[in-house]
Amino acid sequence: MASTVDDITINYEEDDVLKVKELDKDILSRGAWTTILFRYTQWDAKKEEYGPQRYSIRRYRKINNEYRQQSKFTISSKEQAAKILNTLKKWVEEDTDV
């Protein structure tokens, strides 16, 4: 477990193989509850190479000086990411502080 927000990673190694390889991250919020957007790729054992880029939004909560994952949402494709971006952009531009 990570003790600081900057130490949080989704890199995951098993049997000396980096199965989940973090490519980038953006810390969206800091504090006792932290939200991070990750860009990553996963190892494809059949092809013996990393697959396409994926994205995940994860929430962490600091408990006993360690950040623990509380929830996650995985964006499964570039197409889904583009749809989310377009919808959020539209909503933000339409925002009239209702």
HELIX and SHEET records of a PDB file:
HELIX    1   1 VAL A    5  ASP A    7  5                                   3    
HELIX    2   2 LYS A   78  GLU A   94  1                                  17    
SHEET    1   A 4 TYR A  12  GLU A  14  0                                        
SHEET    2   A 4 VAL A  17  SER A  29 -1                                        
SHEET    3   A 4 TRP A  33  ASP A  44 -1                                        
SHEET    4   A 4 GLU A  49  TYR A  50 -1                                        
SHEET    1   B 5 TYR A  12  GLU A  14  0                                        
SHEET    2   B 5 VAL A  17  SER A  29 -1                                        
SHEET    3   B 5 TRP A  33  ASP A  44 -1                                        
SHEET    4   B 5 ARG A  54  ILE A  63 -1                                        
SHEET    5   B 5 GLU A  66  ILE A  75 -1                                        
END                                                                             
